[in-house]
Amino acid sequence: MIAHLYTNATTKVELPTGTTEPVHINRGTIQGDSLSPLLFLVFMEPLLRWLHSGGREYKHGCLPKGVHAEHATSDLDYADDQQIVSSNPAWLNLQAQKVEAFSNWAGMKVNCKKCGVTGMLYNYAQSGMVSNVLGEDAKRMITIRDESVPFYHPHNQPYTYLEVDITPTLNWSLQLDKVIAQVKSKGDKVTHCMLTHMQKVHFVQTVIIPSATDVFPLAYPTPTDLTNLSASICKKALGVPLSTPTSMIYDNKERLAQGWQR
């Protein structure tokens, strides 16, 4: 039935002068097609079942003995992103070989540049041995189509997923630092734009600083952090010294902005 829907499919475009002749669709499914999710699941299901077979999943040590195999995790998937989890580099490499074989069978190519390997050794999480032991094993063993998959240190090297920098150790300070840098960059642009000083202060407080709230569910800055950040950007936008009291920026911003009009 699905094949029949896509065989000799055509569409028409409505124009002010009328409807065009039928246009043949030769590309298959496209983003937004209502059948795309179903076809994607039909395609991915065999791979997900294969990854879950063989006993090379990640065994959760926090669970009682006897139920590890029942609740083992082989992969974490969201939309078209896939995360493979295992208990050691050797097993992870075998799982990666399954992905490679499945991709070859399907006529698709894995983009290693968008892949990454990371992991944690719980007993050595703070010792530095994570990168020395697991890192070297991962660099040597995890390959797809003879390409090494990049290794990310589990605490210091985040992997950007859905625009969020995450690490296995949940080190959200890296994401917070990135957001603050982005806010400061936007503030620098406001400093050089053709707005009055009062408009600049208003823009910083109503647009730039609120944009940092995207990171709140993960790594939220304290109210003091936001106040200090907003004050420093406003001072730069106004062209006043950083030593200017912050209270002058907020309590008397209209008078301050008028006093520095050029």
N, C-alpha and C positions, 0 to 999 in steps of 0.2 A: 504494500500500500504506500509506504513512504517513497519507494523508488518511483512509483507511478505518479506521485504528486510532483516530483521534480523532473519527470521526463517530458520534454517538449513544453516546458512552462513558459508562459509569456506574460507580459504586462503592458499596460498602456498609460500614457501620460496625458493628463487633461491640461489643455492650453486655452487661453482666451479665444483662440480661433477655432477650437474644436479638439477632438481626441486624435492622438497619433495612431499610426498603424501599429499592430502588435510588435513588441520588442522581445526577442528571445532572451531568456535568462540562462547564461552558460556558466555562472560562477558557483552554483550550489548555494548552500546556506550562507547568510551574511548576518552580521550583528543585528540583533533586534528581531530576527526571524523567530516566530513562535515555536518552530520545531527544533531550533538550535539546542536548547537544553536537553531535549529528549535524545537527539542524536549524539550529543556529547556524552551523556550517561551510558548509552548503548556502547559507545566506543571505549569508554574508560573502565567499565565494569570488569571485563576480563583481566585487565592489568591489576586492578585493586584486589581481585580475588587471588591472583597469582602472588602478589606481594604478601598476602596474608597466609600463604601456605609455606610449609617448610620449617616453621618454628624459629624463624630469624627475626621475629618482631622484638620490640622493646618490652621487657618484662618489668612491671612496676613493683619495685621492692617494698613499697608501703602497704601492699595488699597481703592478706594472710596466705600462708602456704597452701598450695593445692588449687588456687584459683588464678595463678599467674598466667597460664596458657589461655584460659577462658577470656581473660580481659587484656591480653597483650595487644599492643598497638603497632601496626605496621606502617601506617601513613596517616597524615593529617591533610585534608584537602579542602580548599575553598575556591569555588568557581573553577578556573582553569589553572590554579596554582597548586602544586603538590609538594608535600614535605614527607620524606621517608625517614623513619626513625628505627634504630636498631640498638643492640646492646654493646656492639664493639665494631671497630673499623672493618674487620674481615667480613662480618655479616653484612655490613652496610655496602661493601663493595659488591657482594653477591646480589643484593637488592638492586644496586645500580646497573648491574649487568642485565637484570631482568628488564629494566626500563629501556636499556639500549636495544635488547633483542626485540622487545615489543615495538619500539619506534622503527626499527629496520623493517619489521614485518608490515607495519602500517605505512611505510614510505615517508616517514617524518624524521626530522633531525632535531636532536636535543641541542639547545643553545647553551653551551657550557659557560658562556660569559654571564648568563643570568642565573647560574646555579651557584651554590655554595655549600661547604661542609663545615660543620662545627660540632662541638660536643663538650661534655663535662665529665671529669673524673672527680667524684664527690669528695674523696679523701684528700685530694690535692688541689681543691678549687682555689686556695689562696697561696699556694706554694710556688707557682710558676711552672710546675711540671705539666700542667695542662697543655701548654703550647709545645714544650719540649718532647713530651711523650706522644700524646694524641695527635699533635700537629704533624710531626714527621711521619707517623703512620698514615695519616689521612692524605698527606701530599704524595706519598709513595703508592698508596693502594687505590684511592678512589679516582677512577678514570672512566670516561665515557667516550667511545670512538677514539681511543688513544690520546684524548685530551684530559689533562689533570683538572679536576674540579677545584676551584680556589678554596683555600681554608681560611676561616674566620675565627680569630681567638674568641672564646666564649664569653669573655668579659670586656675586652677592650676594643674589639672590632665588630661593630653592629652590622646586621644585614638589613637593608631597607626593604620593607614589605608593606605594600599599600601606603607608601609615603611615610612610614614610621620606622625609625631605627630601633631594632630590637636585638637583644642578646639572650642566650639561654639562662644567664644569671639574672635577668631582668634588671640590667643596669640602665635605668631610665635617665640617668644624668646625661648620657650622650645625646639622647633625643631632646632633652631640655636645652642643652648647649646649642644644638642646631637651631631650635626655634628662636632662642634669644639672638643668635647671630642673624637670622633672617629678619627679625624685628628691627635690629640695629641697622641692617642694610636698607630696609624700607625708610627708616628714619633719616638716613643720610640723603636719600633721594628727595625727601620732603624739604630738607634743609636748603637745597639748591633750586627748588621750584619757585614759580612766580605767584606765591600766595602771601597774604599779609601775615604778620607774626601771629595774630590772634587765630587766623584760619589754620595755620600750621599746628598750633597747640591743640585746637579742636580736632583736627584730623588725626593727630597722634593719639589722643585720648579716646576717640570714637571709632577709629578704623584700625590703626596699627596695633595698639595694645590688645584690643579684643581678638585680633587674629591669632594671638598666642593661645587662646583657649582651646584650640584644636587638640592640644597635647594634654589638657587637663585630666582626661580619664587615665592617663598613663604616668605622666611625670609633671605634676602640677607645681608651678612656682607659688611661693607664699605671697600673700597680699603685699608684704614688705618688698619682695623681689619685684613685683609689678610696679609698685610705687616708685622705687628707685630707678627702674628701667625707664618708666615713663618720664620721670623728672630729668634724667640725663639726656634723653632724646629731645625733650622740650627745650632744655637749656641750649642744646646745640642748634635747634631750629631757630631759637630766638637770637642766637649769637651772643649769649651772655656767658660769663665764666662758669665753670662747673662748681665753683665754690659758692655760687649764688644760693641763698637759702631755698630749700624746696618749698617752704610755705609761701614764698613769693610767687612761685609758679602756679600753685593751686588756689590759694586764698585770694590772690589779687591778680589773676591771670589777665583780666580785661585791662586793668590799669597798667600792668606790666607790658602787655602787648602794645598798648597805645604809646607808652613811654619810649618804646624802641622802634616806633614806626620810622621808616626811611622814605 
